[in-house]
Amino acid sequence: MEQFASGWKRNYYGKGDVIVYRLNRDGKTPAGQSPVFGANVKMLAYGEAFWPTYTTGDNTGLIATDSMKNFIQRETLNYAGPDLEDYCRFLSEKFLETYPQVEGLQVRAVEIPYGAVEGGQAFAPAGPERAAARIELNRSGTVEIASGIQGFKMLRLGGSAFHGFVRDQYTTLPDIANRPLHMWLDLEWRYTEPAAAFSGGAVPAAVWRLVHDIFGSFESGSIQQVIYRIGTRMLAEIPSIAEVHLEANNRTFDTAAERGEELGVFTDARPPYGCLGLRLKR
């Protein structure tokens, strides 16, 4: 179910999984910007003008979701920037300008990343991390801007412990002093002021570096401690971030065979996984 920062909505509708690839094929891409800009976009509009569609089937004021898809794909040609936050704002402002019956809308975009292959003309899928952004605009202005990075999948060979937890008749997990930690992580954050969101990708890049640095260097007693360290460092080192929401999955491998702590063979964890969340504010 969708939620809006501006509050409960009696009705909303839109188009999801709108895929766009903007390719700068002429070699004139601005410095520091990739010639491949890929995104998966979801646009949701709301307003009382659309209520008759629900109650009587009267579509007089309705913008077809197919038209929304065409709008997103065609207007991407007119967006020259590199970052998702500004892209979402661009689409939102243009849509409100085009359709006066829309009271407000939420646009979210998730990066479809491609990295350059040596030579400059070839690219391959990158990741698994994907930048994300979400903006809600209405006729009064900006309601919400949020950024994020989804899909971190990180592995530590050691330096992660988990012990001292409650033991009772349901406990089968042993105390672990040094495990190979396989962790997935999604992050979302909001800004101290709307203008801070439009950094040209600098803030998401700083968060990406910080997450990798902490996961690689911090010896922890729990995944909760890892994400707490990431969240507190984000607030301490990136002044434009006002709050952060982190959600991690414990995907630590199941052991197939081990030779002490020197060598092991492992397999993917079974489907039940630990889910750990944290919200921090400045």
Secondary structure by P-SEA (a helix, b strand, c coil): cccccccccccccccccbbbbbbccccccccccccbbbbbbbbbbbccccccccccccccccccaaaaaaaaaaaccccccccaaaaaaaaaaaaaaaccccccbbbbbbbbbbbbccccccccccccbbbbbbbbbcccccccccccccbbbbbbcccbbbcccccccccccccccccbbbbbbcccccccccccccccaaaaaaaaaaaaaaaaccccccaaaaaaaaaaaaaaccccccbbbbbbbccccccccccccccccccccccbbbbbbbbbcc
